[in-house]
Amino acid sequence: MKFENVCIESMAVALPDEVWSSAYIEERLSALYERLKLPVGRLELMTGIRERRMWAPGTRPSDASAAAGKAVLAKSALRPEQVELFIHGAVSRDMLEPATASFAHRKIGLPGSAQIFDVSNACLGFLNSLTVAAGLIESGQIKCAMIVSGENGRPLVEQTLHALLEPSLTRNSIKPFFANLTIGSGAVGAILCHRSLVEGRAHRLLGGVARAATQHSDLCQGDTHGAEALAMQTDSEQLLVAGVELAGSTWAEFISEQGANFDRYICHQVGSTHRRKLYETLRLDLAKDFSTFETLGNTGSVALPATLVAAVEAGAVQEGDRVGLLGIGSGLNCLMLALEW
């Protein structure tokens, strides 16, 4: 896919105030650690994640998305009534029906003329939403879209902590729960528009490549678990191997379309092991990486775009830089996009 006229006009992040350190999570699992003689500090050591954030109990994904939507409007030169498409692209949803976009749309105060819907594709939901909106802008059907993702990891982590205190669990049977302890919460919003609406520097979305390897769709599966709770089990080792393999084949086609000259890479934020393996496999310079997993953990669909915002704010991405967005999500799915910032 290639785009000539699509720009990211503005982006913004909304983060919870409550911080959960990896040490705090291990403290809550002290009975498990003592019974199985697990070394304290292994969670941070294995993932590189020092802490993550959690929304207050009772926060809905639409609340998080609305906070990000309001934040991006505050940064934008465009008006709410110009938004013609609104997408909620998170894993987290208020309920199955109606679309979580409905609740976030009302809370932000967007116009009734905007088409709204959810896009769900695990950790790639936000990036997929970018391509959907970009296609509509490029084809001339709309000129302006807002995309938001609000991820609430608290129900999943709380349920996991409860499950891990079952006395029947062994060192082997706790493995499918480990990835859950890396999850954090956050929200991100972006306004995409036709380049004719941009005043000043146009941050262009150039295009990208998507690939799927659905033979691995059973490696990470999540679902509801009673009222206000979530459950997820992951074969972390096989997911890493299969995900990096898919990224390798996607990268080869991506650089044949967009070229290999990038000033900065932003990848999905899982942890230090995944990052190292990905960069080694793709033979990329780790010095060009920018990460947030150390303090935010894995925030699902929010992780990559929120890291892009952090990189821009830190001066790690500057005007004119070419940025490669390297997204991988359970399913398995891979989406790589090129930006000219």
Secondary structure, DSSP 8 states (H G I E B T S, - for coil): -B-SSEEEEEEEEE--SEEEEHHHHHHHTHHHHHHHT--TTHHHHHH---EEEE--TT--HHHHHHHHHHHHHHH-SS-GGG--EEEE--S--S-SSS-HHHHHHHHHT--TTSEEEE---GGGHHHHHHHHHHHHHHTTS-SEEEEEEEE--HHHHHHHHHHHT-TT--TTTTGGGGGGGGB--EEEEEEEEEGGG--S---EEEEEEEEE-GGGTTSEEEEE-STT-EEEEE-HHHHHHHHHHHHHHHHHHHHHHH-S--SEEEE----HHHHHHHHHHHT--GGGB---HHHH-B-GGGHHHHHHHHHHHTTSS-TT-EEEEEEEETTTEEEEEEEE-
